Amino acid sequence: MPLPRVEPEQYDALLAEKQARIEAQFAEFDLPEVEVFTSQPEHYRLRAEFRTWHDGDDLYYVMFDGDKRTPVRLDSCPMVSERIHDVMFKLLDVIRPDPVLRFKLFQVDFLSTLSGELLVSLLYHRQLDDEWVERVKPLREQFNIDIIGRARKQKILLDRDFVVEELNIKGKTYRYQQTENGFTQPNGHVCEKMIEWAIDASSHAGGDLVEFYCGNGNFTLPLAQNFRRAVATEISKVSVRSAEWNIQENGIDNIDVLRMPSEDLSLILKGEKTSRKVKGLALEECNFTTVLVDPPRCGLDEHTVEQICEYEHILYISCNPDTLQDNLKQISKTHKLERFAIFDQFPYTHHLECGVYLTRR
């Protein structure tokens, strides 16, 4: 895939093209008016990974234009957040002349937040030692960052492997632990708009909410206000741990997060399976009116589509319109599209996030 060209003067026209493509792609369905949510035209990505390129005495970032053989040198990067941009090149200026910090460094990862925190991971093709730790320590204070050193089977923390994000949702601030290598929404301002849309779309659903693929509770926490209870599943141990931290940090008392596959919870709710993980939760007393899914790019498999069609309301967040379209062919047989939104998470690319709210026919 070619590198995106950040051209703010073209932003509106490019987004209009995306909208037209979506409306044509989903024309087979009884599509409501498409709601469009924009991104900032510059400095919108809160996380990024960059390969480093060693060229004699020089060291610089590269990205690859369409393949892994065509490195493109980066001397600026208007895609990334201002926090990342302010640090990334100055950081390399410090590393470049230092043989201990530079030797076999092959990648730098950045995870930033709207609240101003920044976590930097330095990846090496060699084992890191005490000398590396002593040389990298001053960078923490110099740039006000947390640092992780990584090598094969090695991870060194100075001091945390997470940041704490603050999202403003309908005038209320939610705090989220976001862990290195854990999934987070890359575009913070668009993420806020997605959550607000989901709250608005499900505001009259009532009853209880069940969520599959909840991650760190990004949607779960704010959406819980619309329901008596929310029960969410996630298979990643790291994400479940963050979700539990986030629930406690935000003082929310009507959410339960279970580390199990979504199909297991579905069988439990049908009474076809038991698990000690749900002991004491009294799930049989719940009235699950609504299901929320935010699957990976591959979308939902046929079995999961069957599962979600058992609920009165379906809230489907999709990062891949193609798999969403395929899933809707089955879902629309039993459910009607009430709301359809597009969120421009990735400006200047063909990628687009969609949100769909459906109710049983």
N, C-alpha and C positions, 0 to 999 in steps of 0.2 A: 504494500500500500504506500503510495507517495506521501511525502511529508505535507501536512496541511500548511497552507499559506495564510498567515493571520493578516487579514485585510479588513479593518473595521468599516471602511466605507462600503464594502460589499456585503456586510453581515445581513442586513435586512433582505436583500435580494436572494442570498443563498438560503436563508431560512424559509422564504416563500417558496423556493423550489422544493425544499424538503416537504413542506406542507402539501404542495400539489402532488408530490409523489405518493405521500401517504394516503391522500384522499382517493387517488386513482387505485392504489393497491388494495384498499379496503372497500371499494365501491360495491363489491358483491354483497356486503352486509348493509343492513338498514342503519346507516351511519348517522349519528346525531352531529350537530355542528361541532367541528373540531376546535378544542380550546388550545391556544398556543402560548407557551411560556418561554420567554427569551433568556439568554445568558448574557453576562457581561461580554462585550466583544474582545476584551483583552484581560490577561491575568486571571483566568478562570479555573485553572487546574490546581487542586490542592495537593496532589501527589504526582510524582514523576520519577522515572528511572532514566539514567544516562550512562552510556558506556564512556569510558575514558580512553583516550588515544595517546600513546607514547610515540613521539617523533623527535628523536635526538634529545635535545635539552628541553623540548617543548612538551607540554601536557595540556590537553584540551578535551572538551566534551564533543561527542559525535552522536548523531542519529543516522539511521539508515533509510535511504530514499528508495523504497520499493523492494529492496532485497537486502541480504546480509553482507553484500560485497561492495556496496557503494556508500562509504561513510561520508557524512556531511558535517563539517565543522560548525560548532555553535559558539558564537560570540555574544548572542543575546537569545532570549526565548520568551516572547510575549505571551505564550500560552500559559505559563506557570504563574502561580500566585505571586504577588509583589513580595511577600515574605521570602519565598524560595529565590526569586530573582535577585533580591538584595544580597543574598548570601552566596549563591552557588558559584559565581565567578571569583568573588573575593576569597572564598574557601580554597579554590583551586590555586589561586595565587600564593597562598601560604603553603599548600602541599607541594607545589611544583619544585621549589628549591631544596626540599627536605628529603633526603634519600630514604629515611626510615618510613616516613608517611607515604612516599610516592611508590616505593618498590613493589611492583606487581599489583598495584591498584588497578582494577579493571572496570569497576562500576560504582556509581554513587546514586543512592536512592533518597528521595526527599518525601516527607509526609508533614504537611503543614495544616493549619486550621484558620478559620475566620477569626478566631480569638487570638491569633498571633503566635502560637506555639510552633516549634519546628523540630522534627526528629530527622537526623541524617545518618544513613547507614553507609559505611565504607566497606566495599567488598574486595577481597584480595585472593590472588592465586598463590598464597603462602600462609604459613601459620604465623599468628601474631604473638609477640612476646611482651615482657615487661617494659622494654625500651619503647615499643610502639605506644603502650599505654601512657607512659610519661610524656611522650612527645605530642600525643593527641589531646591530653587533658586541658592544656591552655586554650584550645579551640572552643571548648564549652563556654567559657566565660567571655572570650573574645566575640563570639557570634551569638551568645545567649541561646544555645541549642543543646539538645540531648544527642548523644552519639552512640552508635552501635558499630562495633568492628566485627566483620564476618569473614570466615575462611572455612575450609572444608571441616565439618564437624566441630566448629568453634564459633562462639558468640560471646562477645565482651560488651557489657553495658556500662555506659557513662551518661546518665545514671538510670534512665528508664527506657523501656521498649514500647512506650505508648505516648500519645498526646491526648489532651482533653479538649474536645471541641465544644463550642457553645453555639447552638442554633436558635434563632429567634423564630418561634412558631406562633403566629397570631398574637403577638405581644408578650408571649411567655418564653423565657429562656430555658432550654434543655441542655444539660451537660452530658457529653458522651465520651467514654474512654474509647480511643481508636488505636488499635495495636498494630505494630509493624507487621506487614505481610497478612494482616487480616483485611477482609473486604470492607471498604468504605466508599461512599459516593464521592467521585472525584471533583465534582463541581458543587461547592458548598451552597452558593446562593440559589442554584437551581434545585438542589436538594430541599431547601426550605420551601420552595414553591411546590415541589412534589408532595411533601408531607401536608402542607396546607390544603392542597387540592384533594388529597385522600380523606382528610378530616371532613371537608365540605361535602364530598360525594357520599360519604357514609353517615352523614349526620342524623338521618332519620331511620337508620337500620334497626336500632334497638337490640335487645337481647345480649348475646355473648359473641365474642370474636375468636376464631381460631386462625392461626397464621402458620404457614409453612415457609421455611427458608428465612427465618427472622434475622439472621446475622447478629449484630450487636444491639438489636432492638431499635434501629433507626426509625422505622415506622411505628413499631409496637408502642413505644412509650407515649407519643402524642395521641395516637389513635385510641388508646385505652379510655380516654375521656368520653368517647361515644358509646361505650359498652359497659355492662355490669361487670363482666370479667373478660380477660384476654388470656388465651392459652396458646403459646407459641412453641414451635419446634425448630431445632437447629442441630446439625450433626458435628459442627466444628467445636472442639473443646475450647479453643481460644475465644471464639465468638460468644459462646455460652457464658464464659467467665466474664467477658466484657458486658454482656447484656445484664447479668446479675449485678455487676458493679453499677451500671447505669440506672437500673431500677431503684437500687438503694440510694444512690446519689441524688436522684430526683424525687425521692419520697413518694413513689407510686406504689399503691398497695393492692391493686387488682390485676396483676400480671403474674403468670407462672410460665417459666421457660423450661422446656424439657429437652434434654439432649437425646434425641432419637430421630430416626427417619420419619418423614411425614406419613408414609404408608402404615407404620406401626401405630401411630396415634389414631389414624382412621379406623384401624381394626379394633383398637381399644374402645373408641367411641361407639362402635357398632356392637360391642360386647363379644367380639370374636377373638379377643386376645386380652391377656392381663399382663401387668408389669408393676414391679415394686416402685417404679419411678412416679407412678400416679397415686400411690397409696395416700389416703387422707385428703385428696384434692376434691372429692365429691363431684367428679365430672358428670356423673349421671344426673345431677341436678341442674346442669347447664342447658341453656337454650341457644345453641350455636346457630345464629341466623346468618352469619357472614363469615366468609373465608378470604384471607389475604394471601396472595402469592407474589413473590418477587424472584423468579427463578433465574438461573444462569442463562447464557446466550443460547444454549441448546433448547430452551423452553421446557414445557411439561411433557412427560411421557404419557402414553395413552391411559395407563392406569391412574395417574394422578389427575388427569382431566376428568376421568370418571368420578374420582373422589370429590373434586371441587363442585361438580355439577349437582351434588346432593344438597348444597346449601342454597338458601333463598337468595342471597346476595353474594356476588363475586367481585372482589377488588383485585385486579391483575396489573402489576407493574412489570413492564417488559423492557429489556435492553436490546431486543432484537425483533424488529417488526416482522421479519419473515417467519420466525417460529410463532410469534403471536398470531399472525394470520392463519397459520396452519392449525393452531389450537382453537381458534375461534370458529373454525368450520364445524367442529364438534360441539363446542360450548353453546353456540348460537342456536342449536337445535332445541335447547331447553331454556335458554336465557336470552333476554333482550338487552341490547346495548343501550344504556341510559346516558352514559357520559364517555367521552373519548378525548384524551388530551395528549399533546406532544410536548416534550421537555427537551430543550436543546442543550443537553449535557456536553456535547462535543462539537462546538462550533467549527466550521470550515472542513468538516469531514462528512461522510454520508451517514454516520451513526446518529441514531435518534432514540430517545427513551419515550415510551408510550405508557399511558395510564388508561385503563378501561374499567368502568363500573357497570355491572350487569345485574339484572333481577330476573327471577324465574318467570317464565311466560304464564 
